[in-house]
Amino acid sequence: MAPMKAHVIDGKIVVDEPVEMPEGTELYVVQVPLEDEMTDEDRAELNAMLEESFQELAEGKWEWFHC
């Protein structure tokens, strides 16, 4: 599943685009650091690590973790 973009509105997390998931689906939400908290170098390093992880997942080196 692709990441979803959302915002906090009146204290509630609201997804920007409609989603099709069964009622009661559990999600884990991670706050993205504010733009000024990451340097271009930090962002490039993060993106490289994410790309490597997605590639390893696609190659079957890892499995999705479900709690």
N, CA, C and O of each residue as an XYZ file, in Angstrom:
268
protein
N       0.845     -1.183      0.000
C       0.000      0.000      0.000
C       0.882      1.235      0.000
O       1.889      1.294      0.706
N       0.502      2.198     -0.782
C       1.248      3.453     -0.869
C       0.973      4.322      0.352
O      -0.102      4.242      0.945
N       1.936      5.144      0.726
C       1.699      6.078      1.838
C       0.535      7.007      1.517
O       0.282      7.323      0.354
N      -0.169      7.439      2.554
C      -1.284      8.370      2.400
C      -0.910      9.692      3.055
O      -0.282      9.715      4.113
N      -1.295     10.777      2.426
C      -1.042     12.090      2.988
C      -2.285     12.538      3.753
O      -3.410     12.379      3.280
N      -2.064     13.102      4.947
C      -3.172     13.549      5.779
C      -2.761     14.788      6.553
O      -1.579     15.121      6.629
N      -3.737     15.461      7.121
C      -3.495     16.649      7.940
C      -4.326     16.551      9.208
O      -5.330     15.839      9.248
N      -3.912     17.255     10.225
C      -4.693     17.323     11.457
C      -5.639     18.515     11.343
O      -5.213     19.647     11.116
N      -6.922     18.237     11.505
C      -7.952     19.273     11.447
C      -8.826     19.109     12.683
O      -9.424     18.054     12.896
N      -8.894     20.150     13.488
C      -9.672     20.113     14.738
C      -9.307     18.904     15.593
O     -10.176     18.271     16.192
N      -8.011     18.588     15.644
C      -7.544     17.504     16.495
C      -7.743     16.102     15.935
O      -7.465     15.119     16.623
N      -8.219     15.995     14.702
C      -8.434     14.686     14.086
C      -7.586     14.556     12.830
O      -7.377     15.527     12.103
N      -7.101     13.341     12.583
C      -6.307     13.079     11.381
C      -7.266     12.846     10.226
O      -8.110     11.952     10.278
N      -7.130     13.662      9.176
C      -8.012     13.588      8.015
C      -7.159     13.307      6.783
O      -6.262     14.080      6.447
N      -7.449     12.184      6.110
C      -6.707     11.796      4.912
C      -7.122     12.713      3.762
O      -8.301     13.025      3.595
N      -6.126     13.141      2.966
C      -6.392     14.092      1.885
C      -7.201     13.493      0.737
O      -7.985     14.199      0.103
N      -7.023     12.206      0.462
C      -7.721     11.552     -0.645
C      -8.618     10.449     -0.087
O      -8.316      9.882      0.963
N      -9.709     10.140     -0.771
C     -10.559      9.039     -0.319
C      -9.777      7.722     -0.299
O      -8.906      7.502     -1.141
N     -10.086      6.857      0.651
C      -9.437      5.553      0.743
C     -10.500      4.463      0.774
O     -11.602      4.664      1.284
N     -10.153      3.314      0.224
C     -11.052      2.167      0.256
C     -10.427      1.111      1.149
O      -9.555      0.350      0.729
N     -10.891      1.080      2.391
C     -10.420      0.109      3.372
C     -11.616     -0.373      4.168
O     -12.593      0.356      4.343
N     -11.538     -1.603      4.648
C     -12.634     -2.089      5.492
C     -12.763     -1.251      6.763
O     -11.769     -0.765      7.302
N     -13.978     -1.092      7.227
C     -14.225     -0.374      8.470
C     -13.423     -1.027      9.590
O     -13.395     -2.254      9.695
N     -12.780     -0.235     10.416
C     -12.004     -0.748     11.538
C     -10.561     -1.078     11.212
O      -9.830     -1.564     12.075
N     -10.127     -0.818      9.953
C      -8.737     -1.077      9.584
C      -7.820     -0.273     10.494
O      -8.015      0.928     10.680
N      -6.817     -0.942     11.062
C      -5.868     -0.273     11.949
C      -4.732      0.321     11.124
O      -4.192     -0.335     10.233
N      -4.378      1.557     11.423
C      -3.298      2.245     10.725
C      -2.277      2.753     11.725
O      -2.620      3.075     12.862
N      -1.044      2.824     11.308
C       0.000      3.448     12.105
C       0.341      4.768     11.432
O       0.589      4.804     10.227
N       0.356      5.845     12.195
C       0.598      7.181     11.663
C       1.941      7.674     12.178
O       2.228      7.598     13.373
N       2.764      8.183     11.259
C       4.078      8.720     11.611
C       4.120     10.169     11.162
O       3.823     10.474     10.007
N       4.484     11.056     12.060
C       4.554     12.473     11.722
C       5.795     12.738     10.876
O       6.894     12.293     11.208
N       5.608     13.457      9.795
C       6.716     13.857      8.947
C       7.351     15.095      9.559
O       6.641     16.032      9.924
N       8.673     15.120      9.679
C       9.316     16.318     10.244
C       8.993     17.560      9.413
O       8.809     17.479      8.198
N       8.929     18.683     10.071
C       8.705     19.937      9.362
C       9.843     20.161      8.386
O      10.972     19.736      8.630
N       9.547     20.826      7.284
C      10.541     21.051      6.241
C      11.848     21.638      6.767
O      12.926     21.224      6.342
N      11.762     22.593      7.681
C      12.974     23.255      8.143
C      13.776     22.394      9.122
O      14.869     22.786      9.532
N      13.244     21.217      9.505
C      13.965     20.328     10.400
C      14.882     19.375      9.649
O      15.752     18.751     10.256
N      14.705     19.255      8.352
C      15.537     18.353      7.551
C      16.338     19.159      6.533
O      15.811     20.032      5.843
N      17.621     18.840      6.463
C      18.437     19.463      5.419
C      18.231     18.679      4.124
O      17.672     17.582      4.132
N      18.686     19.250      3.023
C      18.602     18.540      1.750
C      19.366     17.218      1.819
O      18.948     16.219      1.235
N      20.490     17.224      2.540
C      21.291     16.006      2.699
C      20.520     14.953      3.514
O      20.508     13.774      3.161
N      19.880     15.395      4.604
C      19.066     14.481      5.414
C      17.943     13.875      4.583
O      17.693     12.672      4.651
N      17.268     14.708      3.803
C      16.142     14.252      2.988
C      16.613     13.256      1.933
O      15.951     12.247      1.692
N      17.753     13.536      1.303
C      18.300     12.629      0.292
C      18.669     11.290      0.921
O      18.421     10.237      0.334
N      19.262     11.328      2.116
C      19.632     10.094      2.817
C      18.385      9.279      3.180
O      18.361      8.061      2.998
N      17.357      9.953      3.691
C      16.109      9.281      4.033
C      15.490      8.650      2.791
O      15.091      7.486      2.826
N      15.404      9.398      1.700
C      14.815      8.874      0.474
C      15.594      7.675     -0.053
O      14.990      6.722     -0.547
N      16.919      7.700      0.040
C      17.745      6.575     -0.407
C      17.475      5.341      0.449
O      17.361      4.235     -0.079
N      17.372      5.523      1.767
C      17.095      4.390      2.658
C      15.705      3.812      2.391
O      15.530      2.593      2.394
N      14.720      4.679      2.159
C      13.375      4.205      1.857
C      13.350      3.434      0.545
O      12.732      2.373      0.457
N      14.008      3.958     -0.459
C      14.060      3.280     -1.758
C      14.715      1.909     -1.626
O      14.234      0.934     -2.204
N      15.811      1.829     -0.867
C      16.489      0.551     -0.642
C      15.553     -0.431      0.070
O      15.499     -1.609     -0.286
N      14.821      0.052      1.069
C      13.895     -0.810      1.803
C      12.771     -1.316      0.902
O      12.423     -2.495      0.957
N      12.198     -0.437      0.070
C      11.133     -0.848     -0.835
C      11.650     -1.872     -1.840
O      10.940     -2.818     -2.181
N      12.883     -1.691     -2.315
C      13.482     -2.629     -3.260
C      13.679     -3.998     -2.607
O      13.372     -5.025     -3.213
N      14.190     -4.015     -1.373
C      14.381     -5.273     -0.654
C      13.047     -5.971     -0.423
O      12.958     -7.194     -0.530
N      12.024     -5.211     -0.111
C      10.693     -5.769      0.083
C      10.193     -6.396     -1.219
O       9.654     -7.503     -1.215
N      10.373     -5.685     -2.328
C       9.947     -6.185     -3.641
C      10.696     -7.461     -4.020
O      10.150     -8.323     -4.708
N      11.942     -7.582     -3.574
C      12.756     -8.760     -3.886
C      12.465     -9.925     -2.946
O      13.044    -11.001     -3.092
N      11.575     -9.713     -1.989
C      11.200    -10.776     -1.077
C      12.150    -10.976      0.090
O      12.076    -11.996      0.776
N      13.039    -10.026      0.329
C      13.982    -10.145      1.438
C      13.313     -9.892      2.785
O      13.835    -10.287      3.828
N      12.167     -9.240      2.761
C      11.445     -8.901      3.978
C       9.977     -9.177      3.755
O       9.527     -9.315      2.618
N       9.231     -9.258      4.843
C       7.782     -9.384      4.773
C       7.158     -8.220      5.528
O       7.765     -7.669      6.447
N       5.938     -7.847      5.135
C       5.222     -6.812      5.861
C       5.010     -7.294      7.284
O       4.691     -8.464      7.497
N       5.181     -6.420      8.254
C       4.997     -6.745      9.659
C       3.595     -6.322     10.074
O       3.220     -5.162      9.905
N       2.840     -7.231     10.600
C       1.492     -6.925     11.080
C       1.426     -7.209     12.570
O       1.807     -8.292     13.016
N       0.945     -6.242     13.344
C       0.793     -6.426     14.800
C      -0.514     -7.070     15.100
O      -0.831     -7.310     16.265
